[in-house]
Amino acid sequence: QVQLVESGGGLVQTGGSLRLSCAASGRTLNTSAMGWLRQAPGKERDVVAGVSWSGHTTSYADSVKGRFAISRDNAKNTLYLQMNSLKPEDTAVYYCAVADSFQPFIAEDVAGMDYWGKGTLVTVSS
């Protein structure tokens, strides 16, 4: 069993930045892909970004490319998402997710995730 706890969400103005963190526990995840999902009010949950187990390969949704950066620290079992140039449409609950392979993140396949956390709310004011 894997426990994922997100932190770092909050209220920020348009153009601002936030850094999300996800602390993982329960088992070593240095062979699993990790990433971030988000769900805006009234919308489906979408894949935002993913990173391979080694940290060397990343993927991003088109809507966040060039603004968000995902990284991981396997020694700390922690995942990060640096979010810059935030827009009101980035407002959502952000979830940390784990998958046994990187494929669900490439395919933006939410159903392919094995674990996810309870989420942290990011609100971007206009």
N, C-alpha and C positions, 0 to 999 in steps of 0.2 A: 504494500500500500504506500502511496505517495501523498504527502501533504504539501500544499503550495499556498503560501501566504503572500499576498501582494501588499505593497505599501507605496506611498509617494504621490498618490492622487491628491486633488484639491481644486481650488478655484484659481484660474489664471486669466489674464486679459489676452485678447487677440495679439498674436506676435510673440507671446511669452514662451517660456520653456518650463518643462517639468521632467524629472527623472523618476521613472518607476523602478521598483525593485521587486523581486520575487524570491523569497527564501524557500528552498525545497528541503524536505526531510522525509525520512522513512526508508529511503534506499539511495544508493549512489546513482546519480543520473549522468555520469560522464560518458555513457554510451548511448544516451537518448537525445533526440532532437528536442529543442524547447522553443517556445515562442509566445507571442501575445495575440489574443483575440480581443475584440471589442463589440459591444452591443449598445447602440444608440436607442433612445426611447422610441418605441413603436417599430423598431427594425429588427432584422435577424442578426444573429451573432456572425461576425466576419473575422477572417484571419487578417492580422495586421502585419506581422513579421515573424520570421523563424530563423533559427540558427542551428547549424549542425552540431553534433556532439563535440567535435573538435573546436568549434568556434570559427573555423576557417571559411565556412560557406553560410551566406545569409540570403534571405529573400524578403521582399517587401510588397505590400499591396501598392498598386499604382498611386493611390490617393496619398500615400505617405512617403514615397520615394524622394530622397533628397532632403527630407525634413526630420525623419526619425532614424535612429541608429540603435540596433540591437547588439547586445554583447552578453557574454557569460563568463563567470569565474568558477570553473569546476572545483577548484580547491575549496571554495566557500559554498558550493552548491547553490549559487545565486545567479539569477538572470536579471538583466537590466534592459530598460528601454529609455533612451534619451530622446525627448520630444522637443523639437524646436519649431519656431514659426507656427505656433499653434493657431488653429482656426476654429470658429464656432462649430463647424461640422465635425470636429474631432471630439466633441462632447459625447461621452459614452462611459459605460462601465468597462474597464480593461481587466482582462483575465489572463493569468499566466497559464500556459498549457504545456503538456509533455506528450510526445509521441515516440514510439519505438523506432520510427524512421523519419527522414526528412521529407518524404514524399507528400504527406498531408499539408505541409506548409507550402511547398511548391505548387500543389494543386489547389490551395486555399480551400481545403476540405475540412470543415469544422468537425464533421462526423468521424473523421479519422484520428482525432485526438484521443489519448488514453486517459489522461487526467487533466483537471483544471482546478483553479482555485475559486474563491468566493468573489473575487474582484475588488477593484478600487475605482472610485468614481473620479473622473476628470471632467471638469466643467470649464469651458472656455467662453468668456463673456465677450460680447461685441462692443 
